[in-house]
Amino acid sequence: MKRLLIVVPIFIVSCMLLGCSSSPTRAEAGEIIERSGVVYTLKPVQAKVELGHMNKSCGSDRDTVIYGLLQERGFTKREQNGDINLTDKGRDMLNRLKVSSYFRGTENGCNYDSYLLPLGENRSIEVTGILQPSDSIMIAKYALGIELNELGKDVAAGSAFCKKYVARSGGICPDGDLMPWLEPIPGKEGFAKVGEHEATLMKFDDGWRLR
């Protein structure tokens, strides 16, 4: 009994000096990574669109979900010759999102503008997996959590528009070439996770921190 009474205080003192806290959970690891500010250094999530006059010699495939969405919402109009142009509603949308053309293609008889449409705002870190090779080192796999805007909500995986688009066209939604895969986050309506990144956390005397 005396030996037990001696051992317990020694254990408590050791915990105070060295730290006996358990390894971070996924949520706690995400908070540690967030505090580093990395969420604001990652590129914003965007979809690329090209609008105007194009032919087979220029531009990219425009039979994709983002073009289908823009047309259904009245932001663009497909002309009889295949051109896709902005409507007045579309121009208002671009002004609201503060988006302007970043490239104009005029070669090979084409005349089109390229835009990067934001799909949401960077908000959080969503840890998707943890590997712990030692008691003091943790490797966290994480995705960027974004709060979806009006466009992002419609083209996120599993959205009503995506399901309708896939059923109608047989394509995939979202389209990997023109926009990232937006996976809804369970329990966080209006949010999605995107991308895959990795961070190393280390245990110090005052707790876990990003290395």
Backbone as CSV, one residue per row, in Angstrom:
resi,resn,N_x,N_y,N_z,CA_x,CA_y,CA_z,C_x,C_y,C_z
1,MET,0.831,-1.200,0.000,0.000,0.000,0.000,0.867,1.252,0.000
2,LYS,1.910,1.253,0.831,2.817,2.397,0.879,3.497,2.604,-0.468
3,ARG,3.866,1.455,-1.114,4.532,1.555,-2.414,3.594,2.185,-3.432
4,LEU,2.293,1.838,-3.367,1.311,2.392,-4.300,1.154,3.892,-4.077
5,LEU,1.128,4.318,-2.819,0.988,5.731,-2.513,2.166,6.535,-3.020
6,ILE,3.343,5.922,-3.040,4.539,6.607,-3.533,4.524,6.701,-5.051
7,VAL,4.074,5.603,-5.705,4.101,5.542,-7.164,3.120,6.538,-7.772
8,VAL,1.916,6.679,-7.183,0.896,7.554,-7.753,1.343,9.003,-7.814
9,PRO,1.900,9.588,-6.726,2.388,10.969,-6.831,3.489,11.137,-7.867
10,ILE,4.382,10.136,-7.982,5.452,10.207,-8.980,4.865,10.245,-10.385
11,PHE,3.810,9.427,-10.613,3.157,9.398,-11.927,2.529,10.757,-12.248
12,ILE,1.867,11.349,-11.234,1.220,12.647,-11.447,2.248,13.721,-11.760
13,VAL,3.370,13.722,-11.014,4.426,14.703,-11.264,5.008,14.520,-12.655
14,SER,5.196,13.262,-13.078,5.749,12.977,-14.408,4.815,13.504,-15.491
15,CYS,3.489,13.332,-15.279,2.519,13.826,-16.253,2.587,15.339,-16.363
16,MET,2.756,16.004,-15.211,2.824,17.458,-15.226,4.053,17.953,-15.970
17,LEU,5.165,17.236,-15.817,6.416,17.657,-16.439,6.498,17.263,-17.907
18,LEU,6.064,16.042,-18.250,6.263,15.500,-19.597,4.996,15.512,-20.441
19,GLY,3.849,15.593,-19.778,2.600,15.596,-20.545,2.070,14.203,-20.753
20,CYS,0.888,13.918,-20.218,0.290,12.586,-20.357,-0.986,12.638,-21.190
21,SER,-1.181,13.729,-21.887,-2.390,13.835,-22.692,-2.360,12.819,-23.818
22,SER,-3.518,12.276,-24.152,-3.600,11.297,-25.226,-3.350,11.986,-26.561
23,SER,-3.159,11.175,-27.580,-2.926,11.732,-28.912,-4.165,12.479,-29.378
24,PRO,-4.003,13.516,-30.191,-5.153,14.290,-30.669,-6.113,13.438,-31.487
25,THR,-7.396,13.718,-31.347,-8.393,13.111,-32.216,-8.318,13.792,-33.581
26,ARG,-9.104,13.337,-34.528,-9.111,13.978,-35.846,-9.544,15.439,-35.725
27,ALA,-10.583,15.677,-34.923,-11.071,17.051,-34.763,-10.003,17.928,-34.116
28,GLU,-9.313,17.401,-33.105,-8.277,18.181,-32.416,-7.084,18.428,-33.328
29,ALA,-6.722,17.420,-34.130,-5.621,17.597,-35.083,-5.974,18.666,-36.106
30,GLY,-7.245,18.680,-36.535,-7.695,19.697,-37.473,-7.582,21.090,-36.884
31,GLU,-7.919,21.238,-35.611,-7.816,22.543,-34.945,-6.365,22.999,-34.844
32,ILE,-5.463,22.058,-34.584,-4.038,22.393,-34.499,-3.529,22.897,-35.847
33,ILE,-3.927,22.209,-36.922,-3.500,22.617,-38.263,-4.120,23.959,-38.627
34,GLU,-5.384,24.146,-38.271,-6.062,25.421,-38.557,-5.353,26.596,-37.899
35,ARG,-4.892,26.397,-36.665,-4.245,27.489,-35.936,-2.965,27.951,-36.612
36,SER,-2.405,27.112,-37.469,-1.185,27.485,-38.191,-1.474,28.475,-39.312
37,GLY,-2.763,28.622,-39.661,-3.147,29.530,-40.735,-3.061,28.920,-42.120
38,VAL,-2.794,27.608,-42.222,-2.604,26.976,-43.526,-3.875,27.046,-44.371
39,VAL,-5.046,27.104,-43.714,-6.306,27.120,-44.455,-6.393,28.331,-45.371
40,TYR,-5.733,29.413,-44.992,-5.796,30.638,-45.798,-4.698,30.703,-46.861
41,THR,-3.763,29.759,-46.833,-2.707,29.733,-47.846,-3.048,28.800,-48.999
42,LEU,-4.021,27.919,-48.809,-4.414,27.004,-49.876,-5.204,27.754,-50.942
43,LYS,-5.047,27.331,-52.173,-5.717,28.006,-53.280,-7.232,27.907,-53.135
44,PRO,-7.960,28.949,-53.523,-9.421,28.878,-53.483,-9.938,27.843,-54.473
45,VAL,-11.095,27.293,-54.180,-11.690,26.261,-55.031,-12.486,26.931,-56.138
46,GLN,-12.128,26.624,-57.382,-12.726,27.311,-58.523,-13.059,26.338,-59.648
47,ALA,-13.958,26.759,-60.519,-14.275,26.014,-61.735,-13.891,26.868,-62.937
48,LYS,-13.275,26.246,-63.928,-12.839,26.972,-65.121,-13.914,26.893,-66.186
49,VAL,-14.251,28.046,-66.773,-15.191,28.068,-67.901,-14.642,28.982,-68.989
50,GLU,-14.977,28.657,-70.233,-14.556,29.450,-71.394,-15.813,29.822,-72.177
51,LEU,-16.046,31.102,-72.352,-17.278,31.587,-72.957,-16.988,32.458,-74.171
52,GLY,-17.763,32.266,-75.221,-17.570,33.021,-76.441,-17.556,32.101,-77.652
53,HIS,-16.893,32.543,-78.728,-16.839,31.773,-79.974,-15.634,30.849,-79.976
54,MET,-15.897,29.539,-80.144,-14.830,28.536,-80.161,-15.090,27.537,-81.273
55,ASN,-14.024,26.822,-81.630,-14.163,25.733,-82.589,-13.285,24.575,-82.134
56,LYS,-13.126,23.568,-82.983,-12.378,22.378,-82.589,-10.892,22.654,-82.381
57,SER,-10.412,23.810,-82.825,-8.988,24.129,-82.716,-8.627,24.843,-81.419
58,CYS,-9.612,25.143,-80.589,-9.298,25.907,-79.378,-10.270,25.560,-78.258
59,GLY,-9.862,25.915,-77.048,-10.730,25.715,-75.892,-10.787,24.269,-75.444
60,SER,-11.684,24.003,-74.502,-11.814,22.674,-73.918,-13.258,22.186,-74.038
61,ASP,-13.493,20.977,-73.578,-14.825,20.378,-73.647,-15.825,21.223,-72.849
62,ARG,-16.936,21.573,-73.494,-17.934,22.391,-72.808,-19.240,21.633,-72.594
63,ASP,-19.217,20.324,-72.797,-20.369,19.483,-72.464,-20.139,18.877,-71.083
64,THR,-20.050,19.738,-70.082,-19.767,19.311,-68.709,-20.774,19.944,-67.759
65,VAL,-20.736,19.496,-66.510,-21.761,19.891,-65.542,-21.763,21.390,-65.262
66,ILE,-20.593,22.028,-65.205,-20.570,23.450,-64.871,-21.253,24.271,-65.970
67,TYR,-21.054,23.872,-67.235,-21.730,24.578,-68.333,-23.238,24.300,-68.314
68,GLY,-23.585,23.040,-68.004,-24.995,22.703,-67.898,-25.686,23.497,-66.802
69,LEU,-24.994,23.682,-65.673,-25.549,24.446,-64.567,-25.734,25.916,-64.942
70,LEU,-24.703,26.513,-65.544,-24.774,27.924,-65.917,-25.925,28.184,-66.889
71,GLN,-26.111,27.243,-67.816,-27.192,27.424,-68.792,-28.558,27.249,-68.133
72,GLU,-28.710,26.236,-67.273,-30.006,25.995,-66.632,-30.389,27.146,-65.703
73,ARG,-29.404,27.760,-65.075,-29.687,28.871,-64.158,-29.867,30.199,-64.900
74,GLY,-29.709,30.179,-66.221,-29.918,31.388,-67.001,-28.728,32.325,-67.030
75,PHE,-27.554,31.827,-66.593,-26.347,32.662,-66.604,-25.692,32.699,-67.984
76,THR,-25.909,31.649,-68.785,-25.357,31.592,-70.140,-26.428,31.112,-71.115
77,LYS,-26.131,31.301,-72.388,-27.027,30.853,-73.443,-26.207,30.202,-74.539
78,ARG,-26.634,29.013,-74.957,-25.950,28.321,-76.058,-26.604,28.733,-77.370
79,GLU,-25.794,29.313,-78.243,-26.301,29.788,-79.535,-26.442,28.622,-80.514
80,GLN,-27.113,28.874,-81.643,-27.321,27.832,-82.645,-26.011,27.325,-83.228
81,ASN,-24.983,28.198,-83.288,-23.696,27.762,-83.847,-22.807,27.085,-82.804
82,GLY,-23.334,26.893,-81.586,-22.563,26.212,-80.546,-21.851,27.136,-79.572
83,ASP,-21.789,28.433,-79.897,-21.155,29.377,-78.965,-21.940,29.434,-77.658
84,ILE,-21.231,29.688,-76.577,-21.865,29.869,-75.277,-21.523,31.268,-74.784
85,ASN,-22.528,32.088,-74.574,-22.311,33.477,-74.193,-23.021,33.804,-72.882
86,LEU,-22.511,34.804,-72.195,-23.133,35.284,-70.975,-24.449,35.989,-71.263
87,THR,-25.409,35.826,-70.374,-26.633,36.610,-70.423,-26.462,37.809,-69.476
88,ASP,-27.442,38.696,-69.450,-27.383,39.813,-68.500,-27.338,39.283,-67.065
89,LYS,-28.086,38.225,-66.803,-28.081,37.613,-65.475,-26.700,37.050,-65.147
90,GLY,-26.042,36.491,-66.171,-24.697,35.952,-65.979,-23.681,37.039,-65.682
91,ARG,-23.807,38.156,-66.378,-22.893,39.284,-66.120,-23.099,39.835,-64.709
92,ASP,-24.339,39.857,-64.274,-24.610,40.299,-62.901,-23.982,39.335,-61.897
93,MET,-24.052,38.038,-62.204,-23.464,37.027,-61.328,-21.953,37.205,-61.219
94,LEU,-21.291,37.439,-62.358,-19.842,37.647,-62.339,-19.474,38.894,-61.540
95,ASN,-20.252,39.949,-61.708,-19.994,41.173,-60.941,-20.168,40.921,-59.445
96,ARG,-21.190,40.141,-59.097,-21.460,39.842,-57.687,-20.318,39.031,-57.080
97,LEU,-19.765,38.099,-57.857,-18.663,37.268,-57.382,-17.301,37.921,-57.601
98,LYS,-17.307,39.123,-58.202,-16.076,39.876,-58.481,-15.117,39.067,-59.342
99,VAL,-15.661,38.524,-60.431,-14.891,37.696,-61.355,-14.774,38.412,-62.689
100,SER,-13.581,38.406,-63.257,-13.359,38.957,-64.592,-12.525,37.975,-65.401
101,SER,-12.502,38.156,-66.705,-11.747,37.268,-67.577,-10.245,37.371,-67.275
102,TYR,-9.584,36.202,-67.195,-8.139,36.212,-66.962,-7.361,35.868,-68.238
103,PHE,-8.097,35.504,-69.302,-7.421,35.178,-70.566,-8.411,35.308,-71.710
104,ARG,-7.943,35.868,-72.815,-8.779,35.945,-74.028,-8.095,35.183,-75.152
105,GLY,-8.796,34.195,-75.700,-8.254,33.401,-76.793,-8.746,33.905,-78.132
106,THR,-7.813,34.264,-79.013,-8.204,34.825,-80.320,-7.519,34.107,-81.478
107,GLU,-6.837,33.018,-81.214,-6.145,32.309,-82.288,-7.070,31.304,-82.977
108,ASN,-6.687,30.898,-84.170,-7.408,29.873,-84.938,-8.888,30.199,-85.142
109,GLY,-9.182,31.483,-85.326,-10.559,31.877,-85.595,-11.457,31.902,-84.366
110,CYS,-10.871,31.814,-83.178,-11.669,31.799,-81.945,-11.676,33.186,-81.301
111,ASN,-12.650,33.384,-80.451,-12.741,34.641,-79.700,-13.524,34.345,-78.411
112,TYR,-12.810,33.956,-77.385,-13.479,33.551,-76.142,-12.709,34.084,-74.932
113,ASP,-13.419,34.152,-73.798,-12.827,34.573,-72.525,-12.833,33.419,-71.539
114,SER,-11.758,33.324,-70.772,-11.646,32.291,-69.734,-11.896,32.910,-68.364
115,TYR,-12.668,32.202,-67.540,-13.010,32.674,-66.205,-12.744,31.566,-65.183
116,LEU,-12.419,31.970,-63.971,-12.334,31.046,-62.845,-13.432,31.423,-61.859
117,LEU,-14.435,30.575,-61.768,-15.588,30.864,-60.925,-15.392,30.277,-59.532
118,PRO,-15.434,31.094,-58.489,-15.284,30.566,-57.129,-16.485,29.715,-56.745
119,LEU,-16.222,28.600,-56.074,-17.291,27.691,-55.652,-17.552,27.758,-54.150
120,GLY,-16.741,28.536,-53.438,-16.925,28.665,-51.997,-15.733,29.368,-51.376
121,GLU,-15.738,29.460,-50.050,-14.661,30.115,-49.319,-13.989,29.125,-48.382
122,ASN,-12.650,29.199,-48.319,-11.896,28.334,-47.416,-12.288,28.622,-45.969
123,ARG,-12.666,27.571,-45.243,-13.141,27.774,-43.875,-12.444,26.918,-42.830
124,SER,-12.144,25.665,-43.162,-11.676,24.758,-42.113,-10.754,23.686,-42.670
125,ILE,-10.179,22.919,-41.752,-9.374,21.744,-42.091,-10.145,20.509,-41.656
126,GLU,-10.348,19.570,-42.572,-11.072,18.345,-42.283,-10.101,17.171,-42.348
127,VAL,-9.702,16.656,-41.188,-8.748,15.547,-41.136,-9.461,14.264,-41.550
128,THR,-8.882,13.567,-42.519,-9.507,12.354,-43.059,-8.813,11.077,-42.621
129,GLY,-7.620,11.189,-42.033,-6.905,10.006,-41.573,-5.691,10.381,-40.748
130,ILE,-5.304,9.485,-39.839,-4.168,9.743,-38.952,-3.246,8.530,-38.927
131,LEU,-1.955,8.791,-39.026,-0.924,7.763,-38.878,0.024,8.225,-37.781
132,GLN,0.292,7.349,-36.792,1.151,7.745,-35.683,2.321,6.765,-35.579
133,PRO,3.475,7.107,-36.225,4.635,6.207,-36.207,5.327,6.127,-34.852
134,SER,5.093,7.108,-33.967,5.691,7.075,-32.628,4.801,7.846,-31.669
135,ASP,5.129,7.799,-30.382,4.319,8.478,-29.371,4.365,9.991,-29.511
136,SER,5.390,10.511,-30.178,5.559,11.965,-30.240,5.396,12.541,-31.637
137,ILE,5.061,11.714,-32.611,4.889,12.181,-33.986,3.572,11.656,-34.551
138,MET,2.857,12.521,-35.227,1.604,12.140,-35.871,1.560,12.737,-37.275
139,ILE,1.155,11.941,-38.243,0.976,12.403,-39.616,-0.520,12.436,-39.906
140,ALA,-1.024,13.609,-40.233,-2.458,13.785,-40.473,-2.723,14.039,-41.948
141,LYS,-3.601,13.257,-42.533,-4.096,13.519,-43.887,-5.325,14.405,-43.756
142,TYR,-5.380,15.459,-44.552,-6.517,16.360,-44.402,-6.966,16.940,-45.736
143,ALA,-8.217,17.392,-45.746,-8.800,18.068,-46.902,-9.176,19.476,-46.485
144,LEU,-9.346,20.332,-47.471,-9.784,21.694,-47.213,-11.303,21.714,-47.095
145,GLY,-11.808,22.288,-46.018,-13.247,22.443,-45.855,-13.673,23.799,-46.372
146,ILE,-14.629,23.827,-47.290,-15.079,25.113,-47.850,-16.573,25.289,-47.613
147,GLU,-16.964,26.544,-47.416,-18.379,26.879,-47.340,-18.840,27.190,-48.757
148,LEU,-19.736,26.384,-49.283,-20.142,26.468,-50.680,-20.997,27.703,-50.950
149,ASN,-20.779,28.319,-52.110,-21.651,29.417,-52.524,-22.765,28.859,-53.415
150,GLU,-23.502,29.734,-54.096,-24.645,29.293,-54.885,-24.264,28.321,-55.998
151,LEU,-23.077,28.498,-56.590,-22.628,27.572,-57.629,-22.126,26.269,-57.021
152,GLY,-21.346,26.390,-55.960,-20.769,25.202,-55.329,-21.813,24.231,-54.825
153,LYS,-22.895,24.752,-54.249,-23.944,23.881,-53.717,-24.583,23.042,-54.811
154,ASP,-24.674,23.592,-56.024,-25.327,22.877,-57.120,-24.419,21.847,-57.787
155,VAL,-23.108,22.025,-57.700,-22.213,21.092,-58.393,-21.452,20.188,-57.426
156,ALA,-21.767,20.248,-56.129,-21.151,19.333,-55.174,-21.655,17.914,-55.436
157,ALA,-20.822,16.938,-55.138,-21.206,15.543,-55.347,-22.497,15.235,-54.591
158,GLY,-23.435,14.576,-55.271,-24.671,14.178,-54.623,-25.751,15.236,-54.609
159,SER,-25.461,16.440,-55.139,-26.486,17.491,-55.152,-27.608,17.106,-56.112
160,ALA,-28.746,17.755,-55.931,-29.894,17.455,-56.793,-29.559,17.723,-58.258
161,PHE,-28.857,18.828,-58.522,-28.517,19.129,-59.909,-27.543,18.083,-60.472
162,CYS,-26.567,17.666,-59.654,-25.619,16.648,-60.115,-26.340,15.366,-60.495
163,LYS,-27.251,14.931,-59.645,-27.980,13.692,-59.922,-28.759,13.807,-61.223
164,LYS,-29.387,14.967,-61.423,-30.152,15.178,-62.651,-29.235,15.220,-63.866
165,TYR,-28.083,15.865,-63.708,-27.132,15.963,-64.813,-26.601,14.588,-65.205
166,VAL,-26.235,13.782,-64.213,-25.697,12.444,-64.486,-26.745,11.578,-65.167
167,ALA,-27.984,11.652,-64.682,-29.059,10.853,-65.279,-29.320,11.269,-66.719
168,ARG,-29.173,12.558,-67.006,-29.478,13.080,-68.338,-28.334,12.855,-69.327
169,SER,-27.107,13.062,-68.863,-25.972,13.045,-69.789,-25.101,11.795,-69.694
170,GLY,-25.184,11.091,-68.571,-24.316,9.934,-68.390,-22.910,10.305,-67.980
171,GLY,-22.662,11.622,-67.784,-21.332,12.067,-67.371,-21.142,11.945,-65.877
172,ILE,-20.048,12.500,-65.372,-19.784,12.477,-63.937,-19.986,13.880,-63.364
173,CYS,-20.208,13.945,-62.085,-20.430,15.236,-61.434,-19.845,15.175,-60.026
174,PRO,-18.916,16.089,-59.707,-18.340,17.128,-60.563,-17.394,16.553,-61.622
175,ASP,-17.027,17.394,-62.585,-16.096,17.004,-63.650,-14.675,17.256,-63.187
176,GLY,-13.864,16.225,-63.165,-12.517,16.355,-62.626,-11.580,17.275,-63.393
177,ASP,-11.802,17.449,-64.699,-10.879,18.252,-65.500,-11.067,19.758,-65.287
178,LEU,-12.314,20.188,-65.153,-12.591,21.613,-65.078,-12.836,22.110,-63.657
179,MET,-13.099,21.200,-62.734,-13.388,21.617,-61.364,-13.066,20.479,-60.414
180,PRO,-12.795,20.780,-59.154,-12.423,19.735,-58.195,-13.636,18.932,-57.740
181,TRP,-13.360,17.773,-57.163,-14.417,16.939,-56.609,-14.816,17.502,-55.256
182,LEU,-16.065,17.915,-55.129,-16.576,18.514,-53.899,-17.399,17.472,-53.152
183,GLU,-16.871,16.999,-52.023,-17.555,15.955,-51.253,-18.236,16.566,-50.030
184,PRO,-19.557,16.462,-49.935,-20.261,17.033,-48.785,-19.711,16.495,-47.462
185,ILE,-19.712,17.340,-46.437,-19.254,16.951,-45.105,-20.465,16.576,-44.260
186,PRO,-20.557,15.334,-43.796,-21.708,14.925,-42.984,-21.887,15.828,-41.764
187,GLY,-23.116,16.258,-41.536,-23.414,17.085,-40.375,-23.095,18.550,-40.539
188,LYS,-22.549,18.955,-41.695,-22.225,20.362,-41.942,-22.859,20.778,-43.269
189,GLU,-24.123,21.120,-43.213,-24.864,21.474,-44.430,-24.270,22.724,-45.083
190,GLY,-24.131,22.657,-46.398,-23.574,23.787,-47.125,-22.059,23.808,-47.166
191,PHE,-21.418,22.752,-46.639,-19.966,22.658,-46.646,-19.523,21.419,-47.426
192,ALA,-18.320,21.469,-47.964,-17.748,20.325,-48.672,-16.251,20.283,-48.422
193,LYS,-15.666,19.108,-48.613,-14.220,18.985,-48.485,-13.630,18.670,-49.851
194,VAL,-12.405,19.150,-50.059,-11.795,19.010,-51.374,-10.286,18.879,-51.212
195,GLY,-9.666,18.083,-52.099,-8.210,17.950,-52.103,-7.689,16.999,-51.042
196,GLU,-6.387,16.734,-51.105,-5.727,15.873,-50.114,-4.357,16.452,-49.791
197,HIS,-4.124,16.683,-48.512,-2.871,17.265,-48.048,-2.363,16.468,-46.858
198,GLU,-1.154,16.803,-46.420,-0.547,16.061,-45.308,0.203,17.021,-44.396
199,ALA,0.084,16.802,-43.097,0.789,17.626,-42.116,1.370,16.730,-41.032
200,THR,2.531,17.129,-40.497,3.175,16.385,-39.419,3.038,17.162,-38.116
201,LEU,2.513,16.493,-37.100,2.369,17.086,-35.778,3.376,16.452,-34.825
202,MET,3.937,17.244,-33.919,4.901,16.733,-32.945,4.443,17.080,-31.536
203,LYS,4.759,16.190,-30.607,4.389,16.394,-29.212,5.529,17.090,-28.472
204,PHE,5.234,18.272,-27.916,6.199,19.018,-27.108,5.779,18.960,-25.645
205,ASP,6.560,19.605,-24.767,6.244,19.537,-23.344,4.930,20.234,-23.013
206,ASP,4.481,21.140,-23.888,3.229,21.855,-23.640,2.094,21.381,-24.525
207,GLY,2.289,20.281,-25.240,1.226,19.725,-26.068,1.666,19.496,-27.503
208,TRP,0.704,19.236,-28.375,0.974,18.943,-29.777,0.951,20.214,-30.611
209,ARG,1.933,20.294,-31.539,1.994,21.436,-32.435,2.403,20.960,-33.835
210,LEU,2.100,21.817,-34.819,2.491,21.525,-36.194,3.997,21.689,-36.337
211,ARG,4.628,20.717,-36.980,6.087,20.796,-37.133,6.434,21.746,-38.253
